[in-house]
Amino acid sequence: MKNHLPAAFAAPFESPSFLDCLKATGYFDQPSVSSVSPGLDRIPHATTVLAVRYAQGVVMAGDRQASEGYQVSSRAISKVIPVDRYSCVAIAGAAGPAIDMARLFRVEIEHYEKLEGVMLTTDGKANKLAQMVREALPMAMQGLVVVPLFAGYDLGRGAGRIYKYDPAGGRYEEEAYHANGSGGLFAKNALKMLWKEGFSRTQAIEAALRALYEAADEDLGTGGPDFVREIYPSVFTMDREGTIELPPTEVARYYRNLVDTLKRKE
Amino acid sequence: MAALPFYVSPEQLMQDKAEYAKKGISRGRSVVVLVVREGILLAADNPSATLYKISEVYDRVAFAGVGKYSEFENLRKAGIRHADLKGFMYSREDVTGRSLANAYSQLLGSAFSQEMKPLEVEIVLADLGTDGRADEIYRISYDGSIFDEPLLTAVGGRAEQLGALLRERVKSPPPLSEGLRIVRGAFQEISESPLPAEQMEVGLLDRSATGRTFRRFSRQELSEIVDIPG
């Protein structure tokens, strides 16, 4: 039977992907950067994000600073973006395309859930993100590298899961923790010292915040807790209860205590 | 193509189509959409636990369809695509029930006048109000005619009786649990048979939620509300 619906909406076996729908309408095109342009390093870059697994779930945190070279371009961007009830994506790299990718990813996952009436599995979401990173490869080759970090609570397994990506679309699952971005190395080293199997939610949050503090201490691009403007890293936990953002007042309290204990001289 | 062997007047043609569509719709079960204090309640008499009649469309918009499943399922998907595209290209706040209802009305209207077989569906779009904007409920008929219903609407088999009964009993938004019990009672009275909680499909656009406000009640949650008198 011929369908009454516009062609883009019609076929019964069409893909449940929003990206395909977007492409079919012609609104979607990847910007192609024809050659390495000199201004690319002046584009805002998002810096340190990390994820830490604990016994019942996973915590994801990121600092709030975006940097243009040696300058601060924004002090309060959000790099950890909730995708749905049980997962978040955190972005590092060229801020513009990264935020765009996270936004598209969020709609993609939501679109699937609404059309099909069930949520994608955690593996399914992670694979979808890998495809999106791969599609952005031409941009990555030109210097606009986007490397997301994906974490979610796997309802089937009853555990938190962490996935990291490379610019070519490679997807790797991490057992315990991972950190990305310019301060990622320092954060990862801190987590290496702090992390233990069977962490509680609070312990994992504290480890994540400490690791961000260490990253901000060593890396110019990463912002630390800003007591003057009251801007603090964003922290999300994902477990059976869903995705919960930690209130900034709690983050502030943790950092006040940390700074007090770190002071050498009274 | 050979020429039509008989002349059929346009009036007759439309009437026949309307009758055909009405017959199809009246064979099915019903859906009720009702404003309650906690939000907008969507309840269906639906024995299937997986073939839904009620669905989330967007943050504050929900869909309900009755009639031929394949047809309203297609419409539901089209609506979700339309909403997601719009929300992605502009902003999430720009997706409104009104514009979706208009699109559905156009679609059903042109299908009714141009195609041999009209769509045997009736659909409802509920849009949860925000920031002083009132709740909106739109009912769209098989021929594309669109109705703005202030408090409640019923569609599907014996929808008129069901709607009349409910309008008699509900004058202002009741609390959720009470609303649910009233709707269930009305379903039972109209069909003259008991309706166990497991046979109801219920969703709510939740006023207290932020972001995606639609939630679906599990059969267990439902029987806890409906079967325990309170």
HADDOCK unambig.tbl for C-alpha pairs under 7 A between the chains (distance, minus, plus):
assign (segid A and resid 4 and name CA) (segid B and resid 111 and name CA) 6.05 0.50 0.50
assign (segid A and resid 9 and name CA) (segid B and resid 78 and name CA) 5.71 0.50 0.50
assign (segid A and resid 114 and name CA) (segid B and resid 56 and name CA) 6.37 0.50 0.50
assign (segid A and resid 114 and name CA) (segid B and resid 57 and name CA) 7.00 0.50 0.50
assign (segid A and resid 115 and name CA) (segid B and resid 77 and name CA) 6.06 0.50 0.50
